[in-house]
Amino acid sequence: MLYEKSKIDTAFAIAEKMYVQSEKLNYQRGKAQSMYIMGRKYYGEGNYPKATDYLGKSLKVSEQMHYNDYIALNSNSLGNIY
């Protein structure tokens, strides 16, 4: 279990860096992906308010850019929360 948690924490740290770089480059897909990863981490921890925040932001970017795969992923994750 500890090994799995460290993998999740590593993925989260990478997603945070990915978000910062995506912001600098105005790379919308990277923003959507990184916010989805961060939202899923909070979802897995049971922190639903933060999960909803990140997943909602990822969904908004995904809808604006017509990223159907991330629209589906975010919608599914948000549906699981509610």
C-alpha positions in Angstrom: 0.0 0.0 0.0 2.8 2.4 0.8 4.3 1.7 -2.6 1.1 2.6 -4.3 0.7 5.8 -2.3 4.2 6.9 -3.3 3.3 6.3 -7.0 0.2 8.5 -6.6 2.2 11.2 -4.8 4.8 11.1 -7.6 2.2 11.3 -10.3 0.6 14.3 -8.4 3.9 16.1 -8.2 4.5 15.5 -11.9 1.0 16.7 -12.7 1.6 19.9 -10.8 4.7 20.6 -12.8 2.9 19.7 -16.0 0.2 22.3 -15.1 2.7 25.0 -14.5 4.5 24.3 -17.8 1.1 24.1 -19.7 0.1 27.4 -18.3 3.3 29.0 -19.5 2.9 27.5 -23.0 -0.8 28.0 -23.1 -1.1 24.3 -23.8 -4.7 23.5 -23.1 -4.6 19.7 -23.4 -1.8 19.7 -20.8 -3.9 21.8 -18.5 -6.9 19.5 -18.8 -4.8 16.4 -18.3 -2.9 17.7 -15.3 -6.0 19.0 -13.6 -7.7 15.6 -14.2 -4.8 13.7 -12.6 -4.9 16.1 -9.6 -8.6 15.7 -9.3 -8.4 11.9 -9.4 -5.8 12.0 -6.6 -8.1 14.0 -4.4 -11.0 11.7 -5.4 -9.0 8.7 -4.3 -8.3 10.3 -1.0 -12.0 11.1 -0.4 -11.4 14.8 -0.6 -14.4 15.4 -2.8 -14.5 19.3 -2.6 -10.9 19.5 -4.0 -11.6 16.7 -6.5 -14.7 18.4 -7.7 -12.8 21.7 -8.1 -10.0 20.2 -10.2 -12.2 17.9 -12.2 -14.6 20.7 -12.9 -11.8 23.0 -14.2 -10.5 20.2 -16.3 -13.9 19.6 -17.7 -14.4 23.2 -18.6 -11.1 23.3 -20.5 -11.9 20.0 -22.2 -15.3 21.3 -23.3 -13.8 24.6 -24.7 -11.2 22.6 -26.7 -13.5 19.7 -27.7 -11.3 17.1 -26.0 -13.9 14.4 -26.0 -11.8 11.9 -24.2 -11.3 14.2 -21.2 -14.9 15.4 -21.3 -15.9 11.7 -20.8 -13.3 11.0 -18.1 -14.1 14.2 -16.1 -17.9 13.7 -16.5 -17.6 10.1 -15.3 -15.4 11.1 -12.3 -17.8 13.9 -11.3 -20.7 11.6 -11.7 -19.1 9.2 -9.3 -18.7 11.9 -6.7 -22.3 13.0 -6.9 
